[in-house]
Amino acid sequence: MPSGQNVQGGKAFGLLKEQQRQRLEEINQEYLEDQKYKDEEGLAEKLEGLKNKYAEFDLTDEGEIDMMGMKRMMEKLGVPKTHLELKKMMVEVTGDSSNTINYRDFVKMMLGKRSAVLKLILIFEDKANSTPCKPDGPPPKRDITSLP
């Protein structure tokens, strides 16, 4: 069997994911070289995190997050949205009536000053995952006088 043809199963998926990551890395490199973002602190780390988050929700592996990918993202973040709310969010991010969000629009939204609903939700999710909600260990001792 020729090595370049009839690749099946996991190999094909692995090759597809690697090609997708290379495309996203090329776009990240453009942002790193862009004068507009030179002053951004920790840009390389931010772009790497955005690349991983974007790849996670690109269900079709075509380099675009479609309506189902967006729906899955919102459900995973614990903020399920209706179809109309998702369409509105996509229009806000892309600026037109596109049914998909490409990586450039995604990065522009996340690095930009405009606060899109999706950006706020993703930032909130990162903060929620990075800080523990409950303190470790047993609760502090209280007596009757300290109660409200």
Salt bridges, closest charged atoms under 4 A:
GLU25 OE1 - LYS51 NZ 2.75
GLU30 OE1 - ARG104 NH1 2.50
GLU40 OE2 - LYS46 NZ 2.57
GLU48 OE2 - LYS51 NZ 3.47
GLU56 OE2 - LYS76 NZ 2.24
ASP61 OD1 - LYS17 NZ 2.93
GLU75 OE2 - LYS71 NZ 3.44
GLU125 OE1 - LYS53 NZ 2.84
ASP126 OD1 - LYS53 NZ 3.84
